[in-house]
Amino acid sequence: MSINGLIDTLMIRKGLLSSLQSCSITTHISIDSEWLAACGEAYFVWLERLPGIGVARGLNGERAIQAVGLHLPLLRFAAPYVAESLGGRELRYPIGGGLMTGVAGGWLAFGCRMEANELRLWVEVRGYHPRLGTGWFYQSTQARCHRWITLAFLRTWATHTSLHTNQ
């Protein structure tokens, strides 16, 4: 299995952040809403493996990322929905607030599309308004952590998807 075509972008405009991390793998897979939901849940399970991070789960799919022991949400997400985007489909979790959010809005998305014999996977944050603002301090701290976490998760997701579809 090889991970190809890695993309890592960060765009800041008018105080809002958009970030897209993407890769492709050689595979054929049937993409449906259940598969996308499993991908979204895999992200939150993966996050819980990081030191000091917990995830609270709501009955309707809401999620809250929190620091272990504090029970204060760093980021809150509303129930997810599936949308067409970037020539494929993605599962979007609307950003609902939290200590790291300046204003609720935007989303965290997990998406995929077929490109010839490759499956493009992506994680996108769009329209996020960080409480820290979008200046040097944010870019040197939270933005770097987000991108590191997302790229590491993408590699895990790509490896898992490849192993389970190329047998």
LUMPA-452111 format. One record per residue (C-alpha): x, y, z. Coordinates in steps of 0.5 Angstrom, whole numbers, plus 500, padded with zeros to 3 digits. Example, Ala and Ser with C-alpha at 12.3 -4.5 7.8 and 13.67 -1.06 7.14 Angstrom:
2
525491516
527498514
This chain:
167
500500500
503507498
500514500
500518494
499525492
499528499
496535500
497540506
493547505
492552510
488559508
486564513
481570510
478575514
479571521
476565518
481559517
480553512
485547512
485541508
489535508
489530503
492523500
490518495
491511496
490505490
484502492
477500489
472501495
464502495
463509498
456510502
454514508
455508513
463508511
463516511
460515518
465510520
471514518
468520522
468516528
475513527
477520528
474521534
477514537
484516534
484522538
482519544
489515544
493522544
495524551
490528555
484528550
477525551
471525547
464526549
459523545
452525544
446521543
445524536
452524533
454530537
462530539
466534544
473534544
475536551
482536556
481529560
479531567
477538566
470536562
470543559
469542551
475545547
471544541
464542540
461539534
453538532
451532529
454530522
451530515
453528509
454533503
457533496
464536496
470537492
467532487
466527492
462526499
464528505
461527513
461534516
461536523
458543524
463547529
458549535
463552539
468550545
474554549
478554542
472557538
471564538
465564534
461558532
460556525
464552519
465545520
470539520
469534514
472527512
471526505
473521499
472521492
475516486
480518482
482513476
484507481
486511487
481513493
482521495
481521502
481528506
480532512
477539512
476544516
472550513
470557516
473556523
474562527
479560533
479564539
486566539
485569532
489567526
495571527
502569529
501565536
495561533
499559527
505557531
501553536
494551535
494551527
501546527
498542532
491541528
495539522
500534525
494531528
490531522
496528517
498523522
490521522
490521515
496516514
492511519
486512516
489511509
493505511
486502515
482503509
487500504
488494508
481492509
479493501
485490498
485483501
